Amino acid sequence: MHWQTRARLTKWILGAVTIGFLAYQWLPILTLSVLSFSGPDGGTTFPMNSVSLHWYRELLFASALSDFKPPIGRSLALALACSVTTAVLALAAVQAMRARFRGYNIFFYLILLGIMAPGLLVGFGVAIVARIMDWQLSLWTSAYLVHVAWTLPFGFLTLLAVFNRFDRKLEEAALTLGANRWTAFRRVTFPLVLPGIIGAALFGFTLSYDEFARSLFTTGINLTLPLSVLAQFDRQLTPTLYAIGTATTFFSLLAVGCSAMLILLVRRLTRGSVR
């Protein structure tokens, strides 16, 4: 077989595999999105019977028993806090790793412990320690710390990959031209690694928002959205859950789009200030 034919065949095979993977990933979400627009008499499967926004209205004006707005608000607040914390701590950790201080290898693996430890065991262990120490489990103490320990390694690895492609000569040039380290970081380093910082923040938000295992034993009496969805399985299932998933997916994609626009805007402003 000619090499051009092999290259063309490889391209088509890789393209088909990619499309198949995307279909496998997104078709279930699209199916749930379609079912979320079923009518008042529609169930959780096909046929839909009718098309309406009934279940979105139910989501907004639900009774106290099936009201998902408080758990959504708590999950959003916790995810935003974890997002900011993950971005800041990951950036600080990677900046420290660049100095190659004594014991930086141990520091690297200590950060990765958040990924290696099973979520259920971490949450259960924190609950046991809190009970022994007579600490009160709550959303903004135990749950927040456990979530950050889970999201930080992902943000750290994201920024580590970005800094591995970063050319130190750019910083050295800024220092040679008279800039101090803070100015070099603000005017040179930060704009170049901003996509990685936003990626770390998005990792922190997404992983915290839908985290179940680490939330099960650490949130106390205030349930997050994944825990509320699990509690819903003890009652009659309705397409309201599909409406929640569709709305969450939509706003997630919107956040990614806004992040991309923010990166372009900051780069343009930075380029203009440098000139």
N, C-alpha and C positions, 0 to 999 in steps of 0.2 A: 504494500500500500504506500502511495506517495506521501511524503511528509506533509504537504499542504492538505491532502485529504484527511490525514490523521488529525491535523490541527483543527480543521473545520469540524470533524466528527467530535473531537474532544470538546470544542466550544458548544456544540449543540447538546451534548450529554450533560455538561456542567450547567448549561442554561435550563435544561429540563429538570435536573435535580433541584436547582434553586427555586424554580417555579413550583415544583411539587412540595418543597419544604414550606414555602410561603403559603401555599394553599392549605397545607396541613395545619399551619399556625393560625391562619385568619378565617378559614371557613367556619369553625365552631363559633367564633365571635360574631361573624356575619349572620349565622343562623339564630343566635340569641338576639341579635339586633332586630332581625325581621320579626321574631316572635314577640318582642317587646311592644310592637305596634298592633297586637291583636285586640279585638274588641272586648267588651265587658264579659261576654260569655265564653271568651277564648280560654283555653287551658295552657298548660306548659309545653304542649307538643302540637304538631300540625294535626288537623286543619285549623286555620286561624279564625274561621267563621266570619270575621269582619276586620276592618282596619280602622284604628282610632288611636288617640293619645290618652286613652282611659288610664292606663297603668302609670303613665307619667304624672297624671293628675293625682292618682292614688299615692304616688311617691311624695308629692308636695303637700297633700292634705290628708295624710293617713291618720288613723286613730292612734291613741297613745300606745296600744298594744303592738302595733305593727309600724310604728313611726321610725324610719331609718335616718331621719335628719340629725338627731343628736349623735348617733355613732359616726355618721359621715363627717360631721363637724369635728368630732374628737380625732378621727383618723386623719383628716386634712391638717389639723393643727399640729398633731404629733409628727406627721410626715414632713411638713414644712420646717419644723424645728430640727428634725433629723437631717433634712436636706442641707440647711445652712451649716449645721455642726459638722456634717460629713465633709462638705467642701472646705471649710476652714481647717479642720484637723488634718485632712488628707494633704492639703497644700503645705501645712506646717511640717508634717511628717516627711514628705518627699523632699522639701527643702533641707531638712536635717539629714536625710539620707545622702544628699549630694555632698555633704562635708566628709563622708567616710570616717566618722568618729569611731573610737574604740568601742567595740561591741555592737556595731550597726547591724551585723548579721542576726544577732539575738533580737534586736529591736524589730527587724523585718519580720521574723517568725512570730514574735509576740503579737504584732498587728494582725497577722493572718490567722491567729487562733480563733478569731470571731467567725471565720468561715469553717474551720475544721471541726469545731464543737457542734454536736447535734442540737438543734433548736429546742426541742422538748426538754432535753436534759438541762440545758442552760436555764430555761425558764423555771423548771421545777427546782433546780438548785438554788436559784435566787429566792424563790418562794420559801424554801426551807431555811435558808440563812436569815431571811427577813423575819420569819417566825421565831427563830432562836434568839435573834437580837432584838426582838420586839419592835421591829420597824413596820410602818404602815405601807402596804403595797398601794401604789397609785400610778396614774398615767404619767405624771411628770417627774417621778423619781425612778422607781424600779423599771417601768416599761420604757421610759426614755433612755436610760442608760443601757439597757439590754439591746434596744433597737440600734443605738449608735454603735455599740460593739459589733453588731451584725452588718451594718451598712458601711462602716469605715473601711474595712479591707477592700471592698469593691471600688470605692472612691480612690483609695490609696493606689491600687493597681492601675486604675485608669490614668491617674496623673503620673505614675511612674513610667508608663509607656510613653506618655507625651514628653516628659523630660528626657527620656532616653534618645529622642529625636531632636532635642533642643541643642543648638550650637552655642557653646559657652563663649565663643569668640565675640558674639554680639554683646554679652554683658561686659566682657573685658574691654571691648571698644568703647562702651559707654563710660566705664571707669577711667579709661585712659584719657577721655575727652573732658574729664573733670566732674562727672556725676558721682554722687555718693551711692552707697549700696541701695538705700531706699529709693532714690530717684531712678537708678538703673532697674530695680525691680518693677517700679510703677510704670515707667515709660517703655521698657523693653521686654522684660520677662513676662509680666502679667498679661499684656495684650496677646502675646504669642501662645501662652498656655491657657488662655481663657476658654477655648472649646473644651479642654480637659477638665477645667474647673466646673463648667456647666454640666458636663457629662457626669462628674462625681456627684454634683447636686441632684441631678435627675436619678442617679442610682439610689441615693439616699432617700429621695421622696418615694420612688416606686417600691423599693424593698420594704420600707416602713409601712406604706399605705396598705399593702395586702399581706403583711406578715401575720401569720396565725400562731405558729408553734411557740414563738417567744412571747406572744401576747397572752397566751392562754392562762398562765399562772402569775403574771406580773402586773396586770392592769388594775387589779382590785375590783371595785364595784362598777367602774366606768368601762363599759364594753366598747371596743372598737368595731369598725364595720365588719371585718371577717368573723369576729365572734358573734355579732348580731345575725349575720347570715347563717351561721351554723345553728344558732338558736331557732331560726325560722324553720329549719328542717323538722323540728318537733311539732310544728303546726302545718296547716295546709299550705302547700307551695302555690305561689301565684306568679304571674309574669312581672310583678314588681321587681323581683330579683334581676330579671332580664333588663328592665329599665335602668336599674342601678349600674349594671355592667356596661350597658351601652353608653350611658352618660359618663361613666368613668373613663371608658376608652376614648370617647370624643374629647374630653378635657385633657387627657394625657397627650393625644396627638396635637391638640391646640398648644399645650405647654411646650412640646418639642418644636413646633413651628415658631412660637414666640422666642424660644431660646436661640434658634438659628438666626432669626432677625436681629436679636440682641447682639449676637456675635458679629454680624456684618456691620451693625451700627457702631459698635465699639471700635472695631478695626478701622472703619472709615474716619471716625473722630480722632483716633490715635494717629493714623497716617497724616491727617491734616495738621495735628498739633506738632508732629515731628517736622513737617515742612516749614 
